[in-house]
Amino acid sequence: MGDTMASARRACAVAVFLGGVLVDLPVAHAVVRTCGSDAVANTATVLCAAPSGPCTATTVTVSSDLEVTDAGCAFDLGGRALQVQRLFQMTGLGYITVFNAGDIALTATGSLRSRGDYAVPSGVVDQGGLISLVSTGTITLANGASIDVSGNPGGTITLSAAGADASGVGINLQIGSVLHGIGGSAFIDAPDRFADGATVELTATTGAIFDGAAIDVHTAQSQGGELDINAARGVTIANVVDASGGTDDGGLVD
């Protein structure tokens, strides 16, 4: 009985794609938070408030699953590093923007989502949202980390790093990490109809970019998504990028 209940709880945290319909199931144990207009205050009341945190003078840690269903969230980290260890989920009509941050890292269990099928009526898929991470240092996604802006159409993922690590890498998307922005609609009989894929922008103004992430911004029947990569040093692509489309043509990888 205990194993059955545990499996059921785990299943609630899984986002699946069934018959062409995006389905993002709620996380039963997540803490629901609300963001205001003050980006500094949002960092304290949303990311750092217990049971999330702890936050110190040097690091902001997201250690609990968080959900925001009513608006977008902007976070001013005051120069501190950010470590995302759990799921932070936002409605697709909103946004998650992080700025004035030091090194940003999503661990193996860290995930950021702004999907169009979250916090909407059954059978409805809104547009994917915006997830923007701007670092004065480096941005790292560990094996298992994910960012997802899938929707109708897909949203936008922006990663911008002004620093570099000892190896000269500014953005390090490790093998096993995932960036998703699949274009998907709510039409069960016409999956992905008229839903464009997302846009992913990776910018390293000082260092190189290592892309080992599985990047998927495809759509089945509309226009594929877009991947834009700009680096001051080298760019390594070590995994599959899917920007395929349907009748409205494929996407762009630049």
C-alpha positions as a LaTeX table, in Angstrom:
\begin{tabular}{lrrr}
\hline
Residue & $x$ (\AA) & $y$ (\AA) & $z$ (\AA) \\
\hline
Met1 & 0.00 & 0.00 & 0.00 \\
Gly2 & 2.83 & 2.38 & 0.92 \\
Asp3 & 4.61 & 1.74 & $-2.39$ \\
Thr4 & 1.37 & 2.35 & $-4.28$ \\
Met5 & 0.77 & 5.69 & $-2.56$ \\
Ala6 & 4.37 & 6.76 & $-3.14$ \\
Ser7 & 4.09 & 5.92 & $-6.82$ \\
Ala8 & 0.88 & 7.93 & $-7.08$ \\
Arg9 & 2.51 & 10.95 & $-5.50$ \\
Arg10 & 5.47 & 10.73 & $-7.86$ \\
Ala11 & 3.11 & 10.48 & $-10.81$ \\
Cys12 & 1.57 & 13.84 & $-9.90$ \\
Ala13 & 4.86 & 15.56 & $-10.65$ \\
Val14 & 5.25 & 14.20 & $-14.17$ \\
Ala15 & 4.44 & 16.22 & $-17.29$ \\
Val16 & 3.29 & 13.99 & $-20.12$ \\
Phe17 & 2.24 & 14.33 & $-23.74$ \\
Leu18 & $-0.88$ & 12.28 & $-24.46$ \\
Gly19 & $-2.43$ & 12.03 & $-27.92$ \\
Gly20 & $-0.91$ & 15.35 & $-28.93$ \\
Val21 & $-2.27$ & 17.17 & $-25.86$ \\
Leu22 & 0.12 & 18.76 & $-23.41$ \\
Val23 & $-0.74$ & 17.66 & $-19.87$ \\
Asp24 & 1.10 & 19.14 & $-16.88$ \\
Leu25 & $-0.13$ & 17.53 & $-13.69$ \\
Pro26 & 0.05 & 19.46 & $-10.39$ \\
Val27 & 2.66 & 18.80 & $-7.74$ \\
Ala28 & 0.71 & 17.77 & $-4.64$ \\
His29 & 3.28 & 18.95 & $-2.10$ \\
Ala30 & 4.25 & 22.25 & $-3.74$ \\
Val31 & 4.05 & 25.57 & $-1.87$ \\
Val32 & 1.83 & 28.15 & $-3.61$ \\
Arg33 & 3.29 & 31.66 & $-3.66$ \\
Thr34 & 2.30 & 35.07 & $-5.08$ \\
Cys35 & 4.64 & 37.63 & $-6.64$ \\
Gly36 & 4.37 & 41.40 & $-6.44$ \\
Ser37 & 5.97 & 44.24 & $-8.38$ \\
Asp38 & 9.10 & 44.48 & $-6.18$ \\
Ala39 & 11.76 & 42.11 & $-7.55$ \\
Val40 & 13.88 & 42.32 & $-4.38$ \\
Ala41 & 10.89 & 41.52 & $-2.17$ \\
Asn42 & 9.90 & 38.63 & $-4.45$ \\
Thr43 & 13.29 & 37.03 & $-3.86$ \\
Ala44 & 12.73 & 37.15 & $-0.10$ \\
Thr45 & 9.07 & 36.13 & 0.01 \\
Val46 & 8.94 & 33.58 & $-2.82$ \\
Leu47 & 12.37 & 31.98 & $-3.16$ \\
Cys48 & 13.79 & 32.37 & 0.34 \\
Ala49 & 10.77 & 32.03 & 2.65 \\
Ala50 & 10.52 & 28.69 & 4.48 \\
Pro51 & 10.21 & 25.88 & 3.62 \\
Ser52 & 12.37 & 27.03 & 0.68 \\
Gly53 & 15.84 & 28.44 & 1.27 \\
Pro54 & 17.93 & 28.94 & 3.25 \\
Cys55 & 19.23 & 32.11 & 1.66 \\
Thr56 & 22.50 & 33.67 & 2.77 \\
Ala57 & 24.47 & 36.80 & 1.97 \\
Thr58 & 26.01 & 34.95 & $-0.99$ \\
Thr59 & 23.46 & 32.37 & $-2.21$ \\
Val60 & 19.72 & 32.05 & $-2.87$ \\
Thr61 & 18.61 & 28.41 & $-2.69$ \\
Val62 & 15.29 & 27.05 & $-3.98$ \\
Ser63 & 14.95 & 23.89 & $-1.89$ \\
Ser64 & 11.16 & 23.31 & $-2.04$ \\
Asp65 & 8.71 & 22.88 & $-4.91$ \\
Leu66 & 7.06 & 26.26 & $-5.61$ \\
Glu67 & 4.03 & 27.21 & $-7.71$ \\
Val68 & 2.71 & 30.60 & $-8.84$ \\
Thr69 & $-0.66$ & 30.59 & $-10.60$ \\
Asp70 & $-1.71$ & 34.24 & $-10.84$ \\
Ala71 & 1.07 & 36.39 & $-12.35$ \\
Gly72 & 4.66 & 36.61 & $-13.49$ \\
Cys73 & 7.65 & 36.80 & $-11.16$ \\
Ala74 & 10.77 & 38.98 & $-11.43$ \\
Phe75 & 13.64 & 38.34 & $-9.02$ \\
Asp76 & 16.53 & 40.70 & $-8.19$ \\
Leu77 & 19.14 & 38.59 & $-6.41$ \\
Gly78 & 21.32 & 41.51 & $-5.35$ \\
Gly79 & 24.44 & 39.92 & $-6.82$ \\
Arg80 & 23.97 & 36.58 & $-5.04$ \\
Ala81 & 24.30 & 33.18 & $-6.66$ \\
Leu82 & 21.16 & 31.14 & $-7.40$ \\
Gln83 & 20.84 & 27.40 & $-6.90$ \\
Val84 & 17.59 & 25.73 & $-8.01$ \\
Gln85 & 17.25 & 22.32 & $-6.38$ \\
Arg86 & 13.52 & 21.75 & $-6.88$ \\
Leu87 & 10.63 & 22.58 & $-9.23$ \\
Phe88 & 9.48 & 26.19 & $-9.64$ \\
Gln89 & 6.33 & 26.26 & $-11.77$ \\
Met90 & 4.59 & 29.28 & $-13.29$ \\
Thr91 & 1.48 & 29.65 & $-15.44$ \\
Gly92 & 2.23 & 29.93 & $-19.15$ \\
Leu93 & 0.69 & 33.41 & $-19.20$ \\
Gly94 & 3.36 & 34.54 & $-16.74$ \\
Tyr95 & 7.15 & 34.71 & $-16.60$ \\
Ile96 & 10.15 & 33.89 & $-14.45$ \\
Thr97 & 12.93 & 36.45 & $-14.82$ \\
Val98 & 16.10 & 36.43 & $-12.73$ \\
Phe99 & 18.60 & 39.30 & $-12.92$ \\
Asn100 & 21.41 & 40.91 & $-10.91$ \\
Ala101 & 22.53 & 37.37 & $-10.11$ \\
Gly102 & 25.93 & 35.75 & $-9.70$ \\
Asp103 & 26.45 & 32.16 & $-10.80$ \\
Ile104 & 23.17 & 30.38 & $-11.60$ \\
Ala105 & 22.88 & 26.60 & $-11.30$ \\
Leu106 & 20.03 & 24.13 & $-11.72$ \\
Thr107 & 20.94 & 20.88 & $-9.97$ \\
Ala108 & 19.95 & 17.39 & $-11.10$ \\
Thr109 & 16.57 & 17.87 & $-9.38$ \\
Gly110 & 16.11 & 21.51 & $-10.39$ \\
Ser111 & 13.41 & 22.53 & $-12.85$ \\
Leu112 & 11.82 & 25.76 & $-14.09$ \\
Arg113 & 8.50 & 25.59 & $-15.94$ \\
Ser114 & 6.15 & 28.11 & $-17.52$ \\
Arg115 & 3.92 & 25.80 & $-19.53$ \\
Gly116 & 0.66 & 26.60 & $-21.26$ \\
Asp117 & $-1.16$ & 23.61 & $-19.77$ \\
Tyr118 & $-0.59$ & 24.56 & $-16.12$ \\
Ala119 & $-3.34$ & 26.22 & $-14.04$ \\
Val120 & $-5.85$ & 26.26 & $-16.91$ \\
Pro121 & $-9.22$ & 24.51 & $-17.42$ \\
Ser122 & $-9.09$ & 20.91 & $-18.56$ \\
Gly123 & $-8.54$ & 20.62 & $-22.31$ \\
Val124 & $-7.13$ & 24.15 & $-22.65$ \\
Val125 & $-3.53$ & 24.97 & $-23.57$ \\
Asp126 & $-2.35$ & 28.60 & $-23.38$ \\
Gln127 & 0.89 & 29.96 & $-24.73$ \\
Gly128 & 4.15 & 29.01 & $-23.08$ \\
Gly129 & 5.69 & 31.67 & $-20.87$ \\
Leu130 & 9.05 & 33.42 & $-20.59$ \\
Ile131 & 11.94 & 32.09 & $-18.51$ \\
Ser132 & 14.91 & 34.48 & $-18.48$ \\
Leu133 & 18.10 & 33.93 & $-16.46$ \\
Val134 & 20.72 & 36.69 & $-16.55$ \\
Ser135 & 23.99 & 36.06 & $-14.69$ \\
Thr136 & 27.07 & 38.18 & $-14.12$ \\
Gly137 & 28.88 & 34.84 & $-13.74$ \\
Thr138 & 28.08 & 31.43 & $-15.22$ \\
Ile139 & 24.93 & 29.41 & $-15.91$ \\
Thr140 & 24.99 & 25.64 & $-15.39$ \\
Leu141 & 22.30 & 23.00 & $-15.91$ \\
Ala142 & 23.30 & 19.67 & $-14.38$ \\
Asn143 & 22.39 & 16.25 & $-15.74$ \\
Gly144 & 18.66 & 15.94 & $-14.96$ \\
Ala145 & 17.91 & 19.67 & $-14.80$ \\
Ser146 & 15.19 & 21.07 & $-17.05$ \\
Ile147 & 13.55 & 24.27 & $-18.32$ \\
Asp148 & 10.16 & 23.97 & $-20.06$ \\
Val149 & 8.04 & 26.61 & $-21.84$ \\
Ser150 & 5.89 & 24.29 & $-23.98$ \\
Gly151 & 2.51 & 25.68 & $-25.00$ \\
Asn152 & 0.23 & 26.98 & $-27.73$ \\
Pro153 & 2.52 & 28.42 & $-29.04$ \\
Gly154 & 5.75 & 27.63 & $-27.20$ \\
Gly155 & 7.28 & 30.41 & $-25.14$ \\
Thr156 & 10.82 & 31.80 & $-24.76$ \\
Ile157 & 13.91 & 30.64 & $-22.86$ \\
Thr158 & 16.71 & 33.20 & $-22.49$ \\
Leu159 & 20.03 & 32.35 & $-20.80$ \\
Ser160 & 22.67 & 35.09 & $-20.65$ \\
Ala161 & 26.01 & 34.72 & $-18.84$ \\
Ala162 & 28.61 & 37.48 & $-18.56$ \\
Gly163 & 31.28 & 35.37 & $-16.84$ \\
Ala164 & 33.22 & 32.17 & $-17.41$ \\
Asp165 & 34.50 & 29.29 & $-15.29$ \\
Ala166 & 38.12 & 28.11 & $-15.03$ \\
Ser167 & 37.71 & 26.27 & $-18.34$ \\
Gly168 & 36.44 & 29.38 & $-20.08$ \\
Val169 & 32.81 & 28.20 & $-20.29$ \\
Gly170 & 30.05 & 30.73 & $-19.62$ \\
Ile171 & 26.99 & 28.52 & $-20.22$ \\
Asn172 & 27.32 & 24.81 & $-19.43$ \\
Leu173 & 24.29 & 22.71 & $-20.35$ \\
Gln174 & 25.45 & 19.29 & $-19.28$ \\
Ile175 & 24.54 & 16.03 & $-21.00$ \\
Gly176 & 21.21 & 14.89 & $-19.58$ \\
Ser177 & 19.77 & 18.38 & $-19.11$ \\
Val178 & 16.68 & 19.44 & $-21.07$ \\
Leu179 & 15.31 & 22.62 & $-22.68$ \\
His180 & 11.74 & 22.14 & $-23.91$ \\
Gly181 & 9.48 & 24.48 & $-25.84$ \\
Ile182 & 7.21 & 22.14 & $-27.76$ \\
Gly183 & 4.34 & 23.71 & $-29.66$ \\
Gly184 & 1.19 & 21.83 & $-28.66$ \\
Ser185 & $-2.54$ & 22.52 & $-28.81$ \\
Ala186 & $-5.60$ & 21.23 & $-27.01$ \\
Phe187 & $-7.11$ & 19.65 & $-30.12$ \\
Ile188 & $-7.12$ & 15.92 & $-29.42$ \\
Asp189 & $-8.05$ & 15.10 & $-33.01$ \\
Ala190 & $-5.37$ & 17.39 & $-34.45$ \\
Pro191 & $-2.27$ & 17.29 & $-32.25$ \\
Asp192 & 0.06 & 20.31 & $-32.31$ \\
Arg193 & $-2.23$ & 22.12 & $-34.76$ \\
Phe194 & $-1.29$ & 25.74 & $-35.42$ \\
Ala195 & 1.05 & 25.87 & $-32.41$ \\
Asp196 & 4.58 & 27.11 & $-33.19$ \\
Gly197 & 7.61 & 25.90 & $-31.28$ \\
Ala198 & 9.45 & 28.03 & $-28.73$ \\
Thr199 & 12.47 & 30.32 & $-29.02$ \\
Val200 & 15.67 & 29.53 & $-27.11$ \\
Glu201 & 18.38 & 32.19 & $-26.82$ \\
Leu202 & 21.83 & 31.37 & $-25.36$ \\
Thr203 & 24.33 & 34.22 & $-24.93$ \\
Ala204 & 27.79 & 34.10 & $-23.34$ \\
Thr205 & 29.42 & 37.52 & $-23.57$ \\
Thr206 & 32.79 & 36.43 & $-22.13$ \\
Gly207 & 33.05 & 32.66 & $-22.28$ \\
Ala208 & 32.16 & 29.68 & $-24.43$ \\
Ile209 & 28.91 & 27.72 & $-24.61$ \\
Phe210 & 28.71 & 23.96 & $-24.11$ \\
Asp211 & 25.33 & 22.63 & $-25.19$ \\
Gly212 & 24.87 & 19.04 & $-24.09$ \\
Ala213 & 21.17 & 19.57 & $-23.41$ \\
Ala214 & 18.42 & 17.89 & $-25.38$ \\
Ile215 & 16.74 & 20.94 & $-26.93$ \\
Asp216 & 13.24 & 20.30 & $-28.27$ \\
Val217 & 11.26 & 23.16 & $-29.82$ \\
His218 & 9.46 & 21.12 & $-32.46$ \\
Thr219 & 5.83 & 21.12 & $-33.50$ \\
Ala220 & 3.98 & 18.58 & $-35.61$ \\
Gln221 & 1.81 & 20.75 & $-37.86$ \\
Ser222 & 2.93 & 24.37 & $-37.57$ \\
Gln223 & 6.31 & 26.17 & $-37.64$ \\
Gly224 & 9.23 & 24.73 & $-35.72$ \\
Gly225 & 10.94 & 26.78 & $-33.05$ \\
Glu226 & 14.21 & 28.70 & $-33.01$ \\
Leu227 & 17.60 & 28.30 & $-31.32$ \\
Asp228 & 19.94 & 31.32 & $-31.29$ \\
Ile229 & 23.46 & 30.86 & $-29.86$ \\
Asn230 & 26.00 & 33.66 & $-29.41$ \\
Ala231 & 29.31 & 33.22 & $-27.59$ \\
Ala232 & 32.48 & 35.26 & $-27.19$ \\
Arg233 & 34.47 & 32.03 & $-27.45$ \\
Gly234 & 33.67 & 28.60 & $-28.90$ \\
Val235 & 30.31 & 26.83 & $-29.18$ \\
Thr236 & 30.01 & 23.07 & $-28.73$ \\
Ile237 & 26.73 & 21.30 & $-29.55$ \\
Ala238 & 26.86 & 17.78 & $-28.14$ \\
Asn239 & 23.24 & 16.67 & $-28.28$ \\
Val240 & 20.16 & 16.66 & $-30.48$ \\
Val241 & 18.39 & 19.92 & $-31.35$ \\
Asp242 & 14.85 & 19.38 & $-32.66$ \\
Ala243 & 13.32 & 22.45 & $-34.30$ \\
Ser244 & 11.28 & 20.50 & $-36.83$ \\
Gly245 & 7.90 & 21.71 & $-38.00$ \\
Gly246 & 4.96 & 20.69 & $-40.13$ \\
Thr247 & 3.16 & 22.32 & $-43.02$ \\
Asp248 & 4.35 & 25.80 & $-41.96$ \\
Asp249 & 8.02 & 24.76 & $-42.28$ \\
Gly250 & 10.81 & 23.85 & $-39.91$ \\
Gly251 & 12.45 & 26.14 & $-37.41$ \\
Leu252 & 15.82 & 27.91 & $-37.25$ \\
Val253 & 19.11 & 26.98 & $-35.58$ \\
Asp254 & 21.59 & 29.85 & $-35.67$ \\
\hline
\end{tabular}
